[in-house]
Amino acid sequence: MDYQSQIAQYKEMQQSPFELAAFCEWIEETRISSYLEIGLRSGETFTYLSKTFDFVSPCGMELYRGKVHSLPNGAKVYYGDCRSAAALKWVAQYAPFDLIFIDGSHIYDHVKMDYELYRDFGRYIAFHDILWTPGGVKQLWGELRKDNEVIFQIANPNHPYGIGVIRGLV
């Protein structure tokens, strides 16, 4: 499938089309069917992936309700702090997930907490901006690579933000 040309239709997507297309190929090969995205922003990445792969009850989390303007039919969305007890309770009712994509706050302490809170809910944990400097995601990714098998990693050589996947604890 030509994922890159499909991705180009989503004008507000905060992803490298090159990186996201490769990520889509991995999702297809791995047969991911359930999905949680932390940090929806406009919702376009969430919508694109959910529609493309027809995830079972796709779930998303976003701190700010007003930013999200694109959601797929049947999506379940939690608006608020993803690190709260209420958020964890909300996610637990839909877990486990084949894939959790962490793309919320890029502050080191925040992304580390997102990983620690949600790794028990997913078979695979993906991160966006693993090579972006000065991002806390890059620092955490460097630490996680030492103790975890990297399942998938891609970076656009011209604009290396990067997407990386490790195993979760499910």
Beta strands, then each sheet from edge to edge (+ up, - down):
strand 1: 35-38
strand 2: 59-62
strand 3: 76-79
strand 4: 97-102
strand 5: 122-128
strand 6: 150-154
strand 7: 163-167
sheet 1: 3+ 2+ 1+ 4+ 5+ 7- 6+
end
